[in-house]
Amino acid sequence: MNILETIDLKKYYGSEPNITRALDGVSLTIAAGEFVAIVGTSGSGKSTLLNMIAGVYPLDSGVIELDGTDISRLSESQRAKYLGRVFQDPMRGTAADMQIAENLALAKRRGQRRGLSWGVTKAEKDEYVELLKRLDLGLDTRLNAKVGLLSGGQRQALTLLMATLTKPRLLLLDEHTAALDPKTASKVLNLTEEIVDENHLTTLMVTHNMNDAIRLGNRLIMMHEGHV
């Protein structure tokens, strides 16, 4: 069963003769449970591809199908309930002025309607404590701490947890360890591997690190000048 299919995706910036072909006819098929690593030099189109799948920017042409449904014209917020995403910048993906528990609650309720009674229940807090314990970063005792007070590594681990909390149909990892020191990056990668394996998540990971790509991915895709 295919989770994701992209058909002849094109995204251009600028105009002739100075046009940049960020994506120039990208077609991919990703089956359920695959961990696909995308490598390539800067400007090859890796992050642009993830942005197009997530709906950050509109396509110039092409089709994106998720579970056989055309999502090409859905907004980023409409796609969010199907996708989990972790960015390169640890400051993205979390709300710095909200508590750890509140951030996790927002992630858990992604795609649901929220009324005036929105709040974090005791049962939810108990669940979050157990989830945070596995990170082994001391966050399970800091549920009420503001996320903005956390280190980059702590925030990235929390973002990974948030992105996978509702077991998304597709997990997008955009160089999610590139901004971390080697020791913290290794910890976040190990956590990524554990969570993906446990939940059988279909994953698309952009990375500059060939060793990480080979270690985690069961398929490797090389991009160059907007092409696969």
Order of alpha helices (4+ residues) and beta strands (2+ residues): beta-beta-beta-alpha-beta-beta-alpha-beta-alpha-alpha-alpha-beta-alpha-beta-alpha-beta
